[in-house]
Amino acid sequence: MLKLGIIGTSWIARSFIDAAHMTGKYRFSAVYSRRIESAENFSADFEEIQHFDDLADFFATSLDVIYIASPNALHFEQAKAAILAGHHVIVEKPAFSNPSELAEIIQLARQENRFFFEAARNIHEPSFEVIKAFLADQTITGADFTYSKYSSKMAPLLRGELPNKFNPKFSGGLLADLGVYLLYAAIFWFGKPNTATYDAQLLPSGVDVAGIGVLDYKDYKVAIKCAGNLNSYLPSEIYTTEGTLILDGVNAISSAKFVSMDGSENNFELQAPKHSLYDEAVAFAEILENKDFEASFALQDFAKAVAETSFEMRKSAGIVFDADNK
Ligand SMILES: NC(=O)c1ccc[n+]([C@@H]2O[C@H](COP(=O)([O-])OP(=O)(O)OC[C@H]3O[C@@H](n4cnc5c(N)ncnc54)[C@H](OP(=O)(O)O)[C@@H]3O)[C@@H](O)[C@H]2O)c1
């Protein structure tokens, strides 16, 4: 059983604990919060939890793996300190503010013989492998990926506040938030694009509330659309010389059908995830249990390709995070 430590006390951290417990491979053991009362409230449903409001004390405790779900810009220093204290780390997406931070953590983790994972949940769903296997026999001619969801942080933003999600000091913005799922899907199925651009709708803070990107592959282009100021119900599509694959989403896939050029339709039988974070929790636990460094390096290569592509897109849109100037 992996002793699990948690940084961050918002709903996503609770969600990860629930998924981790469903796997039967982790036991939530300790939580860090800036306020001890928040740590206590957060863990009220669980027994024998250690609470910390001091990060050094938290890192000094005996844990197998630490899940980091703080605002994006804090992940780097927290992951670095956790690894140096001897812990494996699962870092919420986007793991870091830019590719330089990611490269430093990958190097440190390898040097210290520790595991680092970026929690990019979508590519761990079995449906992603099903689609990959189907595409292996197809000639791709293009794709159109979209993920837009009205954010709960729009209300404070419209009241004149600056939530972490939209703050360049915390490496926020929609490409970093929802766009990362689209990039993971594209890179999982098609590899890293040759070039990538992003046309962003910028907030006064300087980060994107929405945007449209283009990933340029040798023989085709992939369109990327993400937004936090609207709800979109459009599906995502992959085009091939034989027809169109229609997915209800690429942030998570629950239905997929292929419509051939003659109009005939084939539905895929997909297994619904037990919990949106379940498959990644299983994947990380198996790698940790088997000490499978090769598997974690392969995931790190995906993380690297996504971070480099996202950074190139962000640069093309003139979005600069405070962390870029460190
Ligand atoms: N995988 C997914 O589906 C998914 C979904 C949502 C979010 N995420 C990712 O999870 C991470 C957290 O996102 P979130 O929306 O939960 O962020 P958040 O609410 O802004 O912050 C998360 C936690 O970090 C601490 N925190 C907040 N502001 C802070 C500050 N100024 N300084 C230090 N600590 C602070 C708080 O914990 P304490 O008050 O206890 O210290 C808070 O509960 C992000 O990387 C995000 O991209 C992933």
The ligand as an SDF file (V2000), in Angstrom:
LIG
                    3D

 48 52  0  0  0  0  0  0  0  0999 V2000
   -6.8040   16.7930  -13.3540 N   0  0  0  0  0  0  0  0  0  0  0  0
   -7.8590   17.5690  -13.3030 C   0  0  0  0  0  0  0  0  0  0  0  0
   -8.9500   17.2000  -13.7430 O   0  0  0  0  0  0  0  0  0  0  0  0
   -7.7350   18.9180  -12.6480 C   0  0  0  0  0  0  0  0  0  0  0  0
   -8.8690   19.6340  -12.3020 C   0  0  0  0  0  0  0  0  0  0  0  0
   -8.7190   20.8380  -11.6310 C   0  0  0  0  0  0  0  0  0  0  0  0
   -7.4580   21.3290  -11.3390 C   0  0  0  0  0  0  0  0  0  0  0  0
   -6.3660   20.6250  -11.7260 N   0  0  0  0  0  0  0  0  0  0  0  0
   -5.0200   21.1150  -11.4300 C   0  0  0  0  0  0  0  0  0  0  0  0
   -4.8540   21.0650  -10.0130 O   0  0  0  0  0  0  0  0  0  0  0  0
   -4.0530   22.1560   -9.5730 C   0  0  0  0  0  0  0  0  0  0  0  0
   -4.8320   22.9330   -8.5300 C   0  0  0  0  0  0  0  0  0  0  0  0
   -5.9240   23.5610   -9.1600 O   0  0  0  0  0  0  0  0  0  0  0  0
   -7.0600   24.2780   -8.2890 P   0  0  0  0  0  0  0  0  0  0  0  0
   -8.0180   24.8740   -9.2190 O   0  0  0  0  0  0  0  0  0  0  0  0
   -7.5160   23.3630   -7.2300 O   0  0  0  0  0  0  0  0  0  0  0  0
   -6.1690   25.4540   -7.6510 O   0  0  0  0  0  0  0  0  0  0  0  0
   -6.4740   26.4330   -6.4370 P   0  0  0  0  0  0  0  0  0  0  0  0
   -7.8450   26.1810   -5.9210 O   0  0  0  0  0  0  0  0  0  0  0  0
   -6.1240   27.8090   -6.8680 O   0  0  0  0  0  0  0  0  0  0  0  0
   -5.4070   25.9870   -5.3560 O   0  0  0  0  0  0  0  0  0  0  0  0
   -5.2920   24.6460   -4.9240 C   0  0  0  0  0  0  0  0  0  0  0  0
   -4.7990   24.6200   -3.4860 C   0  0  0  0  0  0  0  0  0  0  0  0
   -3.5540   25.2860   -3.3790 O   0  0  0  0  0  0  0  0  0  0  0  0
   -3.5060   26.1100   -2.2140 C   0  0  0  0  0  0  0  0  0  0  0  0
   -3.3610   27.5080   -2.6390 N   0  0  0  0  0  0  0  0  0  0  0  0
   -4.2800   28.3050   -3.2520 C   0  0  0  0  0  0  0  0  0  0  0  0
   -3.8080   29.5410   -3.4510 N   0  0  0  0  0  0  0  0  0  0  0  0
   -2.5570   29.5430   -2.9630 C   0  0  0  0  0  0  0  0  0  0  0  0
   -1.5590   30.5360   -2.8690 C   0  0  0  0  0  0  0  0  0  0  0  0
   -1.7630   31.7860   -3.3060 N   0  0  0  0  0  0  0  0  0  0  0  0
   -0.3840   30.1960   -2.2990 N   0  0  0  0  0  0  0  0  0  0  0  0
   -0.1590   28.9530   -1.8190 C   0  0  0  0  0  0  0  0  0  0  0  0
   -1.0800   27.9540   -1.8870 N   0  0  0  0  0  0  0  0  0  0  0  0
   -2.2620   28.2510   -2.4480 C   0  0  0  0  0  0  0  0  0  0  0  0
   -4.8240   25.9080   -1.4900 C   0  0  0  0  0  0  0  0  0  0  0  0
   -4.6230   24.9440   -0.4780 O   0  0  0  0  0  0  0  0  0  0  0  0
   -4.4470   25.4050    1.0390 P   0  0  0  0  0  0  0  0  0  0  0  0
   -5.3610   26.5710    1.2610 O   0  0  0  0  0  0  0  0  0  0  0  0
   -4.8910   24.1910    1.7710 O   0  0  0  0  0  0  0  0  0  0  0  0
   -3.0110   25.7280    1.2460 O   0  0  0  0  0  0  0  0  0  0  0  0
   -5.7430   25.3300   -2.5380 C   0  0  0  0  0  0  0  0  0  0  0  0
   -6.6680   24.4100   -2.0510 O   0  0  0  0  0  0  0  0  0  0  0  0
   -3.7000   22.9620  -10.8160 C   0  0  0  0  0  0  0  0  0  0  0  0
   -2.4430   22.5670  -11.2870 O   0  0  0  0  0  0  0  0  0  0  0  0
   -4.7860   22.5670  -11.8100 C   0  0  0  0  0  0  0  0  0  0  0  0
   -4.3880   22.7120  -13.1580 O   0  0  0  0  0  0  0  0  0  0  0  0
   -6.4830   19.4290  -12.3440 C   0  0  0  0  0  0  0  0  0  0  0  0
  1  2  1  0
  2  3  2  0
  2  4  1  0
  4  5  1  0
  4 48  2  0
  5  6  2  0
  6  7  1  0
  7  8  2  0
  8  9  1  0
  8 48  1  0
  9 10  1  0
  9 46  1  0
 10 11  1  0
 11 12  1  0
 11 44  1  0
 12 13  1  0
 13 14  1  0
 14 15  2  0
 14 16  1  0
 14 17  1  0
 17 18  1  0
 18 19  2  0
 18 20  1  0
 18 21  1  0
 21 22  1  0
 22 23  1  0
 23 24  1  0
 23 42  1  0
 24 25  1  0
 25 26  1  0
 25 36  1  0
 26 27  1  0
 26 35  1  0
 27 28  2  0
 28 29  1  0
 29 30  1  0
 29 35  2  0
 30 31  1  0
 30 32  2  0
 32 33  1  0
 33 34  2  0
 34 35  1  0
 36 37  1  0
 36 42  1  0
 37 38  1  0
 38 39  2  0
 38 40  1  0
 38 41  1  0
 42 43  1  0
 44 45  1  0
 44 46  1  0
 46 47  1  0
M  CHG  2   8   1  16  -1
M  END
$$$$
